[in-house]
């Protein structure tokens, strides 16, 4: 059972982020971010600090506003998608939060459409979750009842409302 504890999220002497490691050529997801300790639901796992803003999406950015995309130069490129994620991104505090208990050795995953309105590179999901969505193209292409299953960023909620209510007249 995870009890959790707060730790610094800085780069250690070996150039690794404490409490996390990047695993290359992982059998499940290719490259991935792996937990080195337990995290409890709601616990901050990582704060983005080595990043910059751009106005167009890439496959390695996190959308944090309608036209704001964050490039994290540390671990974001290794955080994989799952239709049953164990983390979510707090786009206001620029942090990764545990969505459920996470055990040491577990790959960290997020639901990409929770921050991405339209994916720069849509893909066929291979997470094998019972309710896997298959094609991941962004929140723009998902029904509200699907989005409601996830912790969705404020800008995605606002864009979904505008798209479905204001533009469609519903």
TORLUM-511151 format. One record per residue: z, x, y of N, C-alpha, C in turn. Coordinates in steps of 0.05 Angstrom, whole numbers, plus 5000, padded with zeros to 4 digits. Example, Ala and Ser with C-alpha at 12.3 -4.5 7.8 and 13.67 -1.06 7.14 Angstrom:
515652644886515652464910515652644934;514252574955514352734979515752585001;
This chain:
500050174976500050005000500050185025;498350115044498250275069500450185088;501750375099503750315120502850395147;500950585148499750665173501550835190;500351005207501851165227499851265247;500851285272499051375293498651675292;496251765296495552045297493552095319;493452345328491452435347488652435334;486652365349483952355338482152585348;483452815353482053045364480653205342;478853385351477553565333479553785325;479853835299481654045290480254325291;481754535282480654805283478154845266;477754685246475354715229473054545240;473454425263471254255275471153975263;473153895248473253625236475053445253;474553195252476252995266478652945248;481052975259483352925242483452645232;484252595208484552345193481852245182;479652365190476952285181475352535173;473452495155471652715150468852595146;466852755153464052675147463352785120;462352605103461552685076458552675075;457352895067454452915066453452855038;451152725036449952655010451752494992;453252305004455052124989453251954971;454151904947452551754927452151464935;453951354951453651074959451851034983;452451175005451051125031449551365041;449251585027448051825039450351965054;449952015080452052135096453951905105;456551965106458451755114460951875126;462451705139465151765149467151665129;468951845121470851785100473751815111;475451625105478251625113479751835097;481551985110483252175096486052075094;486651835103489251715100489051415101;491251275097491350985099491150885128;489850665132489950525157490550235152;492150115170492849835167491049665186;490749405180489049235197489949245226;487949275244488549285272489149565283;489449755265490050035274487650175285;487950325307485850485318485350715299;482950745291482150965273481051195288;479451135309478051345324477351245352;477651415372476751355399474351535406;472251405416469851555423470551715449;469951975448470552135471468252335478;466552405459464352585463461852425463;461352265484459152085484457852065512;455451935512454051885537452651615535;452151495558450751235560447751265565;446251095551443351075557442750775558;440350705568439650425572437750315551;437050465530435350365509436750425482;436450245463437750295437436150505420;437650645403436450815383437950745357;437050865335438450805310441250945309;441851105328444451245328446251165352;445650945365447250855388448850615380;450950555397452550315395452050165420;451249915418450749745442453549655452;454049715478456649645489456449445512;453949375519453349175540450449095537;449548905553446848805549444749025550;445049215568443149435570444549705570;446849715556448349965554448750045525;447950285519448050395492449450665492;451350695475453050935474452051115452;451651365459451051575438453651725435;454751715411457151875404456152135390;456952355401456052605390457752715368;459652555358461352645336460752505310;461652255307461552125280459851875279;458951755301457551495300455151495282;453651715281451251725265451851695235;454351735228455151735199456751485192;457051295211458551045205456550845195;456750775170454750605156455250305159;453150155155453349855156454349745129;455749525131456349355108456549065117;455748885099456048595105458948515099;460548695089463448655084464948905095;464848945122465849195134468849215133;469749465134472649515135473549595163;471749625182472349685210470649515228;471449515254469749405275470049585300;468149565318468149725342469149555365;471149665379472149535404470549665426;468549515436466749625456468049645484;470249515488471649545514473249805514;474749855493476450095491475050335478;472550285470470850495457472350625433;473050455414474550545391473750405365;474350525343473850405317476550305307;476650055299479149915291478949835261;481049865247481149775218481049475218;479249355203479049065199480748975176;481449155158483149095135484449355127;486149355107487349605097485149785087;485350045094483450245085485050465071;484050545048485350745032484051015036;485551235031484351505032481951515013;479851655022477451685006475451465009;476151255024474351025028472351075051;469751005046467751025067468450815089;468150895114468450705136465850575141;465850305144463450155149463949955172;461749885185461749675205459449475200;459649245212457449055211455749105236;453449235232451849315255451249095275;450548845267449948635287452448555304;454748655297457148595313456948725341;455348935343454949065369452049075377;450149025359447349055364445848795366;444748735389443248485393440548505378;439248725381436648755367436549055357;436349095331436449365320433949525328;434349775335432149955340430449995315;431850005291430450035266431649845246;430649595244431649405224431349535196;432949435177432949545150433849345130;433349395105434249225083437049335074;439049175076441749255070442049295040;443549495032444049555004447049564998;448649415014451549425011452549294985;451049124974451748984949454248794952;454848724977457048524981456048254971;457948084962457147824951455447654970;456047674996454547525016452747705033;451647905020449848095034447547945047;446948015072444947875087442047965082;441748185069439048295063437948445087;436248315103435048435126437048455149;437548695159439248725182437448805206;437248615225435448655248436948625275;439448535274441048495298442048205300;444048175318445347905321443347695330;441347775345439347585355438147415333;437947525309436647385287438547245267;441047235275443047105257443946845267;444546655249445546395257448446425267;449346245284452146265294454246265272;453746105251455746095229455946355214;453846515214454046785202455546975221;454846975246456247135266459247075267;459946825263462746745264464446865242;463246975221464747095199465847375207;464847485229465347755237466747785264;467948015268469048085294466748175311;465848005330463448055345464248155373;462848355384463448455410462848235431;464248255454463948055475461148035485;459748255489456948245499455148095479;455648125453454047985433454647685434;457147615437457847325439456547205464;456547355486455347255511452347235508;451047425496448147425492447347195473;448947155452448346945433448646665446;450746635463451046385477448646335496;447946535511445646505530443146445515;442646585493440146545477440046275464;442246185453442245935438442845685454;444345715475445145475491443545465517;443545675533442145665559439145655555;438045845540435145855537433945615521;435445525501434445305484435145035495;436945025515437744765527439644605510;440944735490442844585473445544595484;
